[in-house]
Amino acid sequence: IFAATEPIDFRKGRAGLVAIVRDRFAEDPFAGDLFCFFNRRRDRVKVLVWDRNGFWLHYKRLERGTFERIDGGSKRIEI
């Protein structure tokens, strides 16, 4: 599981998130790993994963509270 340490623009869809995985993370989006992206307020998350037939894009919005901040020295952190 890889998580972005910086917020992303949540208007991005599958293609935009795949580009982030390739360009910023320097990872292979087709490897089957899970890639987590958070919005600026950290109350929403998008999870991108490849499953041999196509991409799954999971989306979660919290009604209350926020996701914990993930700190790291790079653009992504491996969990």
C-alpha positions in Angstrom: 0.0 0.0 0.0 1.4 3.4 -1.0 -0.1 6.6 0.4 0.4 10.1 -0.9 1.9 12.5 1.6 0.6 15.6 -0.2 -3.0 16.4 -1.0 -4.3 15.9 -4.6 -6.9 17.6 -6.7 -10.0 15.4 -6.2 -11.3 16.2 -9.6 -8.7 13.8 -11.0 -10.1 10.5 -12.2 -8.4 7.2 -13.0 -6.1 8.6 -15.8 -4.9 11.5 -13.6 -4.2 9.2 -10.7 -2.3 6.8 -12.9 -0.2 9.7 -14.1 0.6 10.6 -10.5 1.6 7.1 -9.7 4.0 6.9 -12.7 5.4 10.5 -12.6 5.5 11.5 -8.9 5.8 8.1 -7.2 7.9 6.4 -9.9 5.9 3.2 -9.3 4.1 0.8 -11.7 0.3 1.3 -11.5 -0.2 -2.1 -13.0 1.7 -4.0 -10.2 -1.5 -4.6 -8.2 -0.4 -2.3 -5.3 -3.0 0.0 -3.6 -2.4 3.7 -4.0 -4.1 6.1 -1.6 -4.7 9.8 -2.2 -6.2 12.3 0.2 -7.8 15.7 -0.3 -6.6 18.9 1.4 -9.0 18.6 4.3 -8.2 14.9 4.7 -11.9 14.0 5.0 -11.8 12.1 1.7 -9.7 9.3 0.2 -9.4 7.7 -3.2 -7.8 4.3 -3.6 -6.5 3.1 -7.0 -5.7 -0.5 -7.7 -5.2 -2.6 -10.8 -6.8 -6.1 -10.8 -5.8 -7.7 -14.2 -9.0 -6.6 -16.0 -8.9 -2.9 -15.2 -8.6 -0.3 -12.5 -10.7 0.0 -9.4 -11.2 3.5 -8.0 -12.6 3.4 -4.5 -13.8 6.6 -2.9 -14.6 7.3 0.8 -15.9 10.5 2.4 -16.0 10.8 6.2 -19.1 12.3 7.7 -17.1 13.4 10.8 -13.4 13.7 11.5 -10.4 13.3 9.3 -7.8 10.8 8.3 -4.5 10.9 10.1 -1.8 12.9 8.5 1.0 10.8 7.0 4.4 12.4 7.2 7.3 11.4 5.1 10.3 12.9 3.3 9.0 11.9 -0.1 5.9 12.3 -2.2 4.6 8.9 -1.1 5.1 6.5 1.9 4.9 2.7 1.8 2.6 1.2 4.4 
